[in-house]
Amino acid sequence: MKETSLFTIDCGDFYLREFCEEDVDAIVEITGQPEVAEFLPDWKSTRALRLDWTLNEDIPDNKAFLAAVPNLTDEIIRLGIILKETAEFIGFCTSGIKEELSGSNREVAFAISKHYRNQGYTTKAVKALIQYLLEHTNVKQLNAVVLPHNASSNKVIQKCGFNLSGHAQIDGEQFNHYVLKKKQ
């Protein structure tokens, strides 16, 4: 496969790249880590299920998202965090509609392998996705919902310029609801 045929966002020592079939094992490994599975339980899966999701949802969803730019509605993008030096898939950043939120409900979500935490990759990746969305699409507001006890993700969201706007009840749990509005 030619990497150059895939959408990427350059982030210096790594890049964001749309998911591809070769990412399946890394996604399964990362989403199976207890620290990730606790906060993103819907992402945990078997390899067979992740392969099915990647081929039949992630890749087509990314193509639909990119085809819709700049006029997004409910499209989803899922981007891997890929180290340039080794081409290793170390995490992911996504943006889609969070139906549990009212109004402008496009959210950002993310996860990174336990082997690469506290090195700035996640914050830099989320900032790059935010910049892309605000500069190249019709998105005017982004949301993030984070469990209060997920200290690391709360920090990342705050470092990325989101402001706490209140709380959201989702599946019986209370989340911190953050908002970032495009500057006019």
Buried (B, 14 or more C-beta within 10 A) or exposed (E): EEEEEBBBBEBEEBBBBBBBEEBBEBBBBBBBBEBBBEBBEEBBBEEEEBBBBBBEEBBEBBBEBEEBBEEBEEBBBBBBBBBEEEEBBBBBBBBBBBEBBEEEBBBBBBBBBEEBBEEEBBBBBBBBBBEBBBEEBEBEEBBBBBBEEBEBBBBBBBBBBBEBEEEBEBEEEEBBBBBBBBEE
